[in-house]
Amino acid sequence: MAELSPSTPCTVLVTGATGGVGSAVARALHADGWTVYAAHREPVDAEALRDAGLTPVRLELTDEDSVAVAAEQVGPRLDGLVNSAAIMGQGPVELTPAEAWRRQFEINVIGQATVIRAFLPALRASGGRIVNIGAVSARVPPPFFGPIAASKAALAALTHSLRAELRHQGVKVTLVEPGAMDTPIFATADEASADLGWAGSPETQRHYARALDAVRATAARQPLGPVAPAVDAVVRALTARRPATLTTTGKDGRSLALLRFLPDGLRDRLVLRAFGVTAQAFEDPELTATASAARPR
């Protein structure tokens, strides 16, 4: 595929530029000659971003005023916007606190829409590109990853609607859906879950204890993929003459995406087995004994 070779320097804003994928994307584009506006939350990160040759932009996705100030700083023209900032929530739907759901959607969906809305005039002025970083779990949600999968499914729907809305306005939109990558997001998700704790009574939590242990053990054995394929997909989306509307990266990501064509029951069995979850994982001897004793004779 022929790629663009602009005669003038291109500009791009990358959100989540201090994270795993966002940082790698920002540095790759800088190496290719782009002027990279690197969005960050903490003031202490600005110096490291400057040292890397990037232009730091303070931006808090959940604060519309912060986003508006960032848009003014970037200016009236922008060639690319990469929405990489995200958080990861995980755990059983029944045990995930409402606060965790709200935070997940506030950042992964509403925050993305806020950034897009603020920077669209500058992107429209230059005929620019938008690249949203989703997740393949949006199409085939694994057990106990409902919060992140739900938010990424919402982001995917937002992206597809946006692509159609901007089709005749000169702004192209791409969704990149990576598989599991070796980034700090999993550790951050574990910390967030520990801080918020689980919803539900201890008895309710016991229903999931063995299954969660099985998923954690399986995940610990699975190697995480590199970020390079996702970075390459983002760069192609920003530079190709006819960018793909959707790109799935990573061997595990492509394999998981294929499962969506299977009947639901078969897909559920295969996914549960892949994550080490069996029917026995939901059997608690103490709960079973209590339920048996409570049945009328």
C-alpha positions as MATLAB code, in Angstrom:
seq = 'MAELSPSTPCTVLVTGATGGVGSAVARALHADGWTVYAAHREPVDAEALRDAGLTPVRLELTDEDSVAVAAEQVGPRLDGLVNSAAIMGQGPVELTPAEAWRRQFEINVIGQATVIRAFLPALRASGGRIVNIGAVSARVPPPFFGPIAASKAALAALTHSLRAELRHQGVKVTLVEPGAMDTPIFATADEASADLGWAGSPETQRHYARALDAVRATAARQPLGPVAPAVDAVVRALTARRPATLTTTGKDGRSLALLRFLPDGLRDRLVLRAFGVTAQAFEDPELTATASAARPR';
ca = [
       0.000    0.000    0.000;
       1.373    3.370   -1.021;
       1.926    5.675    1.880;
       1.913    9.406    2.213;
       5.137   11.377    2.266;
       4.094   14.882    3.279;
       6.395   17.670    2.209;
       5.601   19.581    5.388;
       5.952   18.262    8.936;
       2.855   16.548   10.295;
       1.415   17.113   13.745;
      -0.275   14.564   15.970;
      -1.723   14.488   19.469;
      -1.305   11.200   21.344;
      -3.313   10.740   24.531;
      -1.966    8.382   27.155;
       1.538    9.222   25.973;
       3.046    8.058   29.249;
       1.459    4.599   28.962;
       2.663    1.493   27.181;
       1.065    1.840   23.738;
       0.759    5.626   23.760;
       4.403    6.098   24.676;
       5.559    3.701   21.957;
       3.334    5.366   19.350;
       4.542    8.859   20.301;
       8.192    7.869   20.038;
       7.718    6.027   16.751;
       6.005    9.027   15.158;
       8.656   11.398   16.517;
      11.339    9.176   14.958;
       9.476    9.459   11.636;
       9.624   13.260   11.779;
       6.209   14.078   13.203;
       5.673   16.886   15.666;
       4.148   14.945   18.548;
       1.970   16.564   21.166;
       2.159   14.115   24.050;
      -0.844   14.316   26.380;
      -0.176   13.596   30.034;
      -1.937   14.015   33.382;
       0.830   14.531   35.909;
       3.052   17.670   35.718;
       6.087   15.597   36.702;
       5.858   13.712   33.372;
       6.412   16.816   31.240;
      10.197   16.917   31.590;
      10.670   13.297   30.518;
       8.451   13.872   27.486;
      10.484   16.930   26.467;
      13.701   14.959   26.881;
      12.293   12.436   24.407;
      11.746   15.198   21.840;
       7.980   15.386   22.377;
       5.825   18.413   23.162;
       4.024   17.792   26.460;
       0.374   18.808   26.714;
      -1.386   18.636   30.059;
      -4.756   16.957   29.513;
      -7.263   15.312   31.844;
      -9.860   13.381   29.860;
     -12.529   13.732   32.523;
     -12.179   17.531   32.710;
     -13.679   19.383   29.734;
     -11.902   22.610   30.648;
      -8.553   20.790   30.641;
      -9.304   19.323   27.223;
     -10.321   22.741   25.859;
      -7.085   24.321   27.097;
      -5.097   21.523   25.456;
      -6.898   22.126   22.155;
      -5.967   25.812   22.315;
      -2.340   24.906   22.997;
      -2.165   22.588   19.971;
      -3.637   25.212   17.652;
      -6.013   25.444   14.701;
      -4.585   22.593   12.599;
      -3.826   18.996   13.527;
      -3.013   16.096   11.207;
      -3.622   13.207   13.564;
      -5.269   12.282   16.856;
      -4.421    8.980   18.548;
      -6.717    8.146   21.445;
      -4.616    5.722   23.473;
      -5.450    6.781   27.033;
      -7.493    4.135   28.854;
      -7.914    2.270   32.097;
      -8.666   -1.401   32.535;
     -11.342   -2.731   34.845;
     -11.696   -6.446   35.399;
     -13.638   -8.838   37.544;
     -17.053  -10.532   37.630;
     -19.969   -8.301   36.686;
     -21.697   -9.116   39.988;
     -18.662   -8.162   42.054;
     -17.594   -4.993   40.221;
     -18.565   -1.877   42.233;
     -20.610    0.854   40.573;
     -17.733    3.282   41.073;
     -15.469    1.061   38.986;
     -18.041    0.911   36.165;
     -18.456    4.687   36.165;
     -14.712    5.319   36.125;
     -14.242    2.809   33.297;
     -16.794    4.481   31.038;
     -15.877    8.026   32.078;
     -12.328    7.562   30.790;
     -12.643    4.933   28.046;
     -15.768    6.306   26.375;
     -16.919    9.746   27.542;
     -13.360   11.044   27.822;
     -12.557    9.849   24.302;
     -15.644   11.594   22.944;
     -14.694   14.790   24.783;
     -11.206   14.806   23.232;
     -12.550   14.060   19.760;
     -15.104   16.850   20.016;
     -12.475   19.364   21.103;
      -9.935   18.535   18.398;
     -12.223   17.881   15.438;
     -12.125   21.481   14.139;
      -8.318   21.303   13.918;
      -8.468   17.862   12.282;
     -11.110   19.012    9.810;
      -8.956   22.007    8.879;
      -6.119   19.736    7.784;
      -8.058   16.710    6.520;
      -6.576   14.697    9.358;
      -6.946   11.228   10.834;
      -8.371    9.831   14.071;
      -7.124    6.522   15.461;
      -8.894    5.023   18.456;
      -7.229    2.200   20.399;
      -9.845   -0.368   21.318;
      -9.508   -3.995   22.365;
     -10.435   -7.275   20.719;
     -12.300   -8.187   23.913;
     -14.994   -5.792   22.694;
     -15.993   -8.403   20.107;
     -15.453  -11.563   22.181;
     -15.557  -10.607   25.871;
     -13.693  -13.147   28.047;
     -15.127  -14.094   31.438;
     -14.307  -11.639   34.233;
     -13.234   -8.944   31.772;
     -16.731   -7.492   31.381;
     -15.908   -3.933   32.520;
     -13.060   -3.350   30.050;
     -14.849   -5.264   27.285;
     -18.059   -3.267   27.752;
     -16.242    0.076   27.634;
     -14.237   -0.923   24.577;
     -17.395   -2.172   22.841;
     -18.912    1.246   23.473;
     -15.768    2.878   22.077;
     -16.002    0.662   18.992;
     -19.617    1.734   18.411;
     -18.617    5.375   18.874;
     -15.776    4.933   16.380;
     -17.951    3.328   13.705;
     -20.588    6.056   14.018;
     -17.915    8.748   13.898;
     -16.343    7.256   10.782;
     -19.648    7.494    8.905;
     -20.364   10.992   10.209;
     -16.975   12.283    9.037;
     -16.831   10.342    5.780;
     -17.693   13.419    3.685;
     -15.824   15.923    5.854;
     -12.305   14.809    4.936;
     -11.413   13.178    8.275;
     -10.674    9.441    8.230;
     -11.254    7.268   11.305;
      -9.624    3.948   12.205;
     -10.136    1.544   15.094;
      -7.139   -0.539   16.195;
      -8.025   -3.535   18.377;
      -4.946   -5.189   19.893;
      -4.824   -8.427   21.807;
      -3.156   -8.667   25.215;
       0.094   -6.696   25.224;
       3.025   -6.444   27.601;
       2.175   -3.058   29.127;
       1.666   -1.785   32.698;
      -2.126   -1.710   32.274;
      -2.623   -5.165   33.826;
      -0.694   -4.233   36.963;
      -2.616   -0.963   37.165;
      -5.892   -2.862   36.841;
      -4.926   -5.188   39.687;
      -4.066   -2.208   41.893;
      -7.360   -0.486   41.104;
      -9.333   -3.635   41.898;
      -7.502   -4.001   45.192;
      -8.148   -0.358   46.113;
     -11.877   -0.494   45.372;
     -12.474   -4.030   46.566;
     -15.370   -6.227   45.495;
     -19.071   -5.584   45.721;
     -21.340   -8.225   47.223;
     -21.335  -10.175   50.436;
     -18.551  -12.598   51.403;
     -20.907  -15.441   50.485;
     -21.461  -13.947   47.012;
     -17.730  -13.479   46.547;
     -17.096  -17.133   47.409;
     -19.118  -18.165   44.366;
     -16.341  -16.721   42.182;
     -13.222  -17.373   44.258;
     -12.086  -20.611   42.625;
     -12.936  -19.440   39.114;
     -10.988  -16.209   39.621;
      -8.006  -18.185   40.895;
      -8.158  -20.345   37.765;
      -8.243  -17.299   35.486;
      -5.319  -15.671   37.313;
      -3.259  -18.867   37.096;
      -3.998  -19.221   33.384;
      -3.188  -15.571   32.704;
       0.110  -15.855   34.578;
       1.191  -18.662   32.242;
       0.280  -16.835   29.047;
       2.977  -14.655   27.463;
       1.853  -11.151   26.585;
       2.462   -9.884   23.081;
       4.697   -6.955   22.109;
       3.271   -3.504   21.467;
       5.048   -3.216   18.095;
       2.176   -4.618   15.955;
      -0.278   -2.151   17.481;
       2.179    0.724   16.979;
       2.678   -0.269   13.330;
      -1.101   -0.377   12.837;
      -1.465    3.141   14.249;
       1.299    4.493   12.028;
      -0.307    2.900    8.946;
      -3.677    4.363    9.902;
      -2.120    7.834   10.013;
      -0.087    7.565    6.819;
      -1.717    5.132    4.365;
      -3.582    6.628    1.429;
      -6.522    4.346    2.160;
      -6.268    3.426    5.831;
      -8.088    0.368    7.112;
     -11.206    1.117    9.097;
     -10.463   -1.698   11.569;
      -7.215   -3.501   12.357;
      -6.822   -6.365   14.832;
      -3.283   -7.018   16.027;
      -1.533   -9.793   17.897;
      -1.836  -13.539   17.347;
      -4.144  -13.925   20.332;
      -6.188  -10.935   19.212;
      -6.824  -12.364   15.758;
      -7.622  -15.808   17.193;
     -10.092  -14.380   19.699;
     -11.754  -12.244   17.030;
     -12.422  -15.323   14.891;
     -14.452  -16.898   17.699;
     -17.229  -14.366   17.151;
     -18.379  -16.421   14.145;
     -19.119  -19.478   16.299;
     -22.472  -20.227   17.956;
     -22.677  -18.584   21.355;
     -22.750  -21.807   23.366;
     -19.722  -23.269   21.621;
     -17.832  -19.992   21.871;
     -18.549  -19.753   25.599;
     -17.255  -23.275   26.191;
     -14.079  -22.645   24.238;
     -13.366  -19.316   25.935;
     -14.015  -20.716   29.413;
     -11.743  -23.663   28.707;
      -9.024  -21.353   27.374;
      -9.157  -19.377   30.622;
      -9.055  -22.523   32.748;
     -12.597  -22.170   34.070;
     -14.605  -25.375   34.503;
     -17.968  -26.065   36.124;
     -16.109  -27.332   39.175;
     -14.542  -23.893   39.610;
     -17.944  -22.566   40.645;
     -18.540  -25.272   43.212;
     -17.778  -24.277   46.789;
     -18.040  -27.283   49.119;
     -19.198  -25.104   52.022;
     -21.873  -23.353   49.960;
     -23.021  -26.633   48.439;
     -23.363  -28.210   51.876;
     -25.296  -25.196   53.178;
     -27.667  -25.253   50.198;
     -28.263  -28.986   50.595;
     -29.064  -28.611   54.273;
     -31.535  -25.817   53.505;
     -33.572  -27.873   51.006;
     -36.888  -29.194   52.339;
     -36.863  -32.940   52.981;
];
